[in-house]
Every structure is written in structure tokens, then in C-alpha cells.
């Protein structure tokens, strides 16, 4: 996972860009727990800090921590140079080493474990740190490349998964046939959910029911910017805060998913002129599809995401 910013320009991945903006809409609904600008955001900024810039501009968050997986002094200087705001605190090291050193008590937090690699045991360690420490009203989401990598180990995809995360973390009903394509995404989601429920069960222990913490899934995004990607996660809240959760009305957002059904971010391939034409016709009725000289599937996809659709253009600054 380290150094992926050298291979991928995270600012121009269209599905990722749509996802970030959708996340902003979900995060805004947290105001019934805490004002959104009082949250701390923890992420992996890389040299682009795209999520940090967006979440500050759109949500007003100023308490920010970026974890960068490097110990090289020259690379550290590059991250420091590219940090867009002086209040972004840079922490250098592996996420599973840095997260346990942070203060969690009474600090509402949004943690985005935006991994570009496969689900591994250290990813589960990060999730364990968050759900064993974070305060109610906090949010954790994790992104993974769900494609199997035959070079990551010998044996079948199931053998490799057991090696990567530990056999005890793989649901018993998972077979080799369920580990291909997008089927892997739901297996990963189940693994993450099981780990979260296990940690919260341990944390709640003998606490009275009124003090126990609960988990509600909010994110189940599927998209592809060259690789099949999953983003999954949700919010922890006190059992006595169900009314606050209901007031947030997360389910009013069609892309907020609390179960196995994913929200698929599909990016249409359109020219700038086609985009301008479609926007001039909004809202577009189904009867109008046949009168527009653009494939119907592309029109439907654009209508689904147009509010979040990125426009990339070459320019000189």
C-alpha cells in the first residue's frame, strides 16, 4: 500500500471523486450527534490530500490527521510541502502503529482507512483500534481492492484470503466459488462487520444496556477506477442514542446502504458537450431517452450521479 501515490493520481479518478462527494452528504447528517465542523478527520492524505481539501471546504473540518506510511526523511519533506493546510497533523508510520497512539476519548472522529491494497490482518487491527476506542457518534469506513492477487501467495483464492487475514476471520460458509469478481466484496463486508461486532461485544462487556455501543452500517460502495473497489463502514452510537440516529435520516440518501445491497458507482463515458446537453434537459424523463443521441445506459448513469460528477480539463496554472 505504501507509495501508491507514485502510481495513481488520486485527484482524477472519477468514481473515487464521486464517492468523496457522496461521503460529504452522508457526513453532513452527523450534525445531530455533533456539529460536523467539530469532528476530527483521520485519513491517508498521500501527496494529493484530495479528501482533506474537500472535507475542509465542504464540511469545515479543521482537526485533521494524515497518516503517511514512510520513514524516509526526503519523502516526509514532500508530504509536508504538499499539505494544503497548516492544521493538518502529519503522522509518519504504519496506520496500525499510529492509530493506537492517538487520543480517542470524547473526540468525535471520522476515520477513512482508504487502503489501495487487499484486505489484510493489519487492516483488521486498525478497525479493532477504532471500535475499541472511539466515542459514540464516530464513523469509520474502509476501502479495499477486492481483486485476488495470485502473486500474493500460493494455493487457491480462499487459501490466500485465510493467510492474509487469519483463518479464524473467514466465515465458515465461504467457499472458493464465492471469491470471484464482485462476490468477494460482500465476503469482505461480512468479514469487516463480524470483526466490528466482535470488538463491540468485548467493549460492552458487562456494561448496562443503556450504556452499550451499537453499530449501524452506512457505507457499501462498489466502484471501479481500473480495479474493483469496496468501501464499507458505518457509525457507532450509544444504545440510548437511537433517536439521534433516526434524526440523522441517513436512509434518505439513496447511496447510504445499511445491508448487503451495495451502491454501485457507475461512471458514464461522455463528452463535455454531451454533459452540457444532458444538464440542459434535467430532469430527464424516460420518454426523452429515445430522442437523445446518447446510449440510454449512459444517460441513466449520468442522471444517477450528475450532482457529484467530476469535470476534468487540462489547464495551465
Number of C-alpha atoms within 10 A of each C-alpha: 10 13 13 13 14 10 7 11 12 19 14 14 15 22 23 19 20 20 19 17 19 17 17 15 16 20 18 16 18 22 16 16 17 13 15 19 17 16 24 18 23 21 20 23 23 23 21 17 20 17 23 24 17 16 20 16 11 14 18 15 19 19 16 21 20 21 20 23 19 16 11 9 9 10 15 17 11 12 21 16 10 13 21 15 14 10 11 19 15 18 18 17 14 16 20 16 13 15 20 15 9 12 10 18 11 12 15 21 25 23 23 19 22 17 20 18 16 21 21 15 16 15 20 19 17 21 24 19 17 22 24 18 17 22 19 23 26 24 27 22 20 24 22 22 21 26 20 18 13 11 7 13 13 10 10 13 21 18 14 19 24 16 15 18 19 13 14 8 17 18 13 8 7 12 11 10 10 16 21 13 11 16 12 20 27 21 19 22 21 18 17 22 19 14 18 22 14 14 19 19 15 10 15 15 10 10 10 8 11 10 14 18 21 19 20 16 20 22 25 26 21 23 23 17 13 8 12 17 23 28 25 27 27 22 21 23 22 18 16 14 18 12 10 16 21 11 14 18 14 20 13 9 12 9 21 22 21 17 14 13 11 20 17 14 19 19 20 21 13 15 9 12 9 15 17 11 12 19 15 10 11 10 10 14 8 11 7 11 15 10 8 13 9 13 13 14 10 15 22 16 15 21 16 16 18 18 12 16 19 18 10 11 6 5 5 3 3
